[in-house]
Amino acid sequence: MHWPLLYKKVHSIHYLSRQTTPLTSHSFHAVETLVNMSVVFLIPFIIPLHISAYAIFTTLAVLNNVYGHSGYEFWPKSWVLKFPLNLLNLPSVHSWHHEKVNGNFGLYTTIWDRLFGTYKKPF
Ligand SMILES: [Zn+2]
């Protein structure tokens, strides 16, 4: 979604919220919503899993998304920068992403950002 054409036409709507709120977690262009939802609906056809596991996963994914966009860091700053919390895409990390856009792209963790050099300390 950060490929320049997609970002400008589709994903930039999500970044109208430079300061995130729980509502930001559901602020997307219709095309991006269709892409995201199609992945969610395809999972049961690709990965054999129990309906309760699917329900728990989707519920936790929504809650994690709302939490990540809450704009409120529940953990002390010194803890956020230390293992193991520094591996999670916590609200302070994702808030940095919304403010600066050019780093901290992770959805659930900071691992891929660390591997590809796009991880930025949130404070
Ligand atoms: Zn976001």
Boltz pocket constraint, residues with backbone or C-beta under 6 A from the ligand:
constraints:
  - pocket:
      binder: B
      contacts: [[A, 14], [A, 24], [A, 69], [A, 94], [A, 98]]
      max_distance: 6.0
